[in-house]
Amino acid sequence: MKKVDTYFGIGILIFSSIVYYITFSFPTNNIGSNVEVGAAFMPRLYSIALFALGVLMILSDNLKFSKSISPNFAGISVIIILAAISIIYWILLPTVGFIPLTFVYLIIFMSIIAKKFTYENVLYPIFITAAVYLVFNLLLKVPLPSGILG
Amino acid sequence: MQLLLEGFEQILTINNIFIVLFGSGIGIIIGALPGLNASMGVALLLPLTYGMEPLSAIVMLLGIYCGAIYCGSITAILIKTPGTTAAACTVYDGYEMAQKGEAGKALGMAATASLIGGLFSVIVLIFLSPPLARIALAFGPPEYFALAFFGLSIITSLSTDNMIKGLVSAVLGLLLSTVGLDILTGYPRFTFGNVEMLNGISFIPVLIGLFAVSQVFINVEKNAAYGEVKSKISGMMLSLKDVLSVWTTILRSAIIGTVIGILPGAGATIAAFIGYNEAKRWSKHPEKFGTGILEGIAAPETANNAATGGAMVPLLSLGIPGSETTAVLVGAFMIQGLRPGPLLYRDHPELVYGIFAGLIMANIAFYLLGMFGARIFAQVTRIPYRILLPLIMVFAVVGSYAENNSLFDILLMLIFGIVGYFMKKFEFPTSPLVLALVLGPLTESSFRRGLIMSQGNWSIFIARPISLVLIIIGLITLISPFYNMIKKSKLRVTS
């Protein structure tokens, strides 16, 4: 993938500019000092540093100071599916509850990784969900998200 | 000495002995599994500590840390796959010894060297950190800023080929640390009206996402295969003569590992590589390294475990994490309502010395478990990833939710899991971001307080001697990798 770092550098320039712009909405405050050291002070400093790094990244990529990278995204489709399922899991958690939803989540997750559905993909989630509930909720009193079903 | 004895008194209870053994056992299992590492293990098991006493909680996690660093060697020796990156060098000679039928001796040396390295660094920790903490009590805002700056400069300079990306990662971490209510004025920054973000970005979900969840995605994508242990292990046939034959290597590696562990941002992996390289350099027979010799195992294993105690020095005495895993341990202290650093020595000395005693126990625990249980622990590599990886995701959800009972933290964890995955793919190191998130609040508050103290005069940071020294070292550390990079590319051009 050519000039990946250049694109990242441009992205960093844009992002740091946006951050810098947002800091103008923060109130100024000297807090008893002779200089402005209010809420905007450090975020502005960081956004300037980020901007400079964005420029360096673009220069480094084009002057060949750093090696070019070619990330392999052959398996990205599985990752996208797993990430999407995880987000849906998060959305449904407060409604459904941890125990039933985690059980279903594990079945789906294992089936996707194994690329097939077997009885083990139901058996292991039963044990795992039960074990997590027993150890964390009952034994260690760590709270788990609850919903309508559990 | 009195305090140390009191520390042992606290640790030597049935409950704490069991907790240390449990932690070391879990650490060994995590260390044996390629794709998992010490920081991930500690991050995932943080929620187990919620209901525990502070000392029990910390020593359990230290058991996991020490056990995981040691146990990467088991799979490195038996199936040529290091369980943790800190055991990468152990493969060279460890696997060769296993092929020659000397797996038991190799495993015995790994356990023994790890124990000696770990104990050496704990002794240094016991003698070095109290005086450092006393000095640090005299620190004002300029010194704290200089310390945070020094910590950050080393982290990013250790990003080797990706220095600029390391710096980007660190500055992003610093920017993330500004989210929430401003510590000095109380103004909400970058919250965009979201009430959940008023307290800032929670450290633990970010940690779990960046380290654990992103690694789950990477492992799923790689369709990572696990290796079956084929080598026969018939006892740990290591004699005292074998250990004494490499004592200079062990001593040198223990010193190297401890010193590197003390440096903020440098941890067990770097210690292992430098220990191995130095052992080879000083050896009378460097050509034998890689053919299956005891020195080749003793050097990296001593150094990597020596780094564990070394990393605790800046954490306990200054409040600055010495490694990735000690950055996670900051979370453990926070859960207990404590803050590592000089105030911990002043306000809770019994806890600090209890931690020292606990570290000694943790090292002994992994040694005993490793010497007698290596054959059993090696079998964990047979757990299919289709069971292990979803289990890690569930742990990640529980771990992220438990701190604040917040579903938003679970979302944060998932987002940073995805961010961490892409950071790894595009070779942006994730450690600088985490360490900057840890050091960010200290950096900002001490810098601004320093300016307020001096009425806006920036020279306050260089007028005070400790602050000046730390800033100079930090600047040299920041600039020198760029200088080396330019020098290397000029050499390439001329050749």
Interface residues (C-beta under 8 A of the other chain):
Chain A: V4 F8 I12 V19 I22 F26 P27 N29 I31 G32 S33 N34 V35 V37 G38 A39 F41 M42 P43 Y46 S47 A49 L50 L53 G54 L56 M57 S60 K64 F65 S66 K67 I69 P71 F73 A74 G75 I76 V78 I79 L82 A83 S86 I87 Y89 W90 L93 P94 F98 T102 Y105 L106 F109 M110 I113 A114 Y124 P125 I128 T129 V132 F136 L140 K141 V142 P143 L144 P145
Chain B: P47 L48 Y50 G51 D161 N162 I164 K165 L167 V168 V171 L172 L174 L175 T178 D182 L184 T185 Y187 R189 F190 F217 V220 E221 K222 N223 Y385 R386 I387 L389 P390 L391 M393 V394 F395 V397 V398 Y401 A402 N405 L407 I410 L411 L414 G417 I418 Y421 K425 F426 E427 T443 E444 F447 R448 L451 I452 Q455 G456 N457 M485 I486 S489
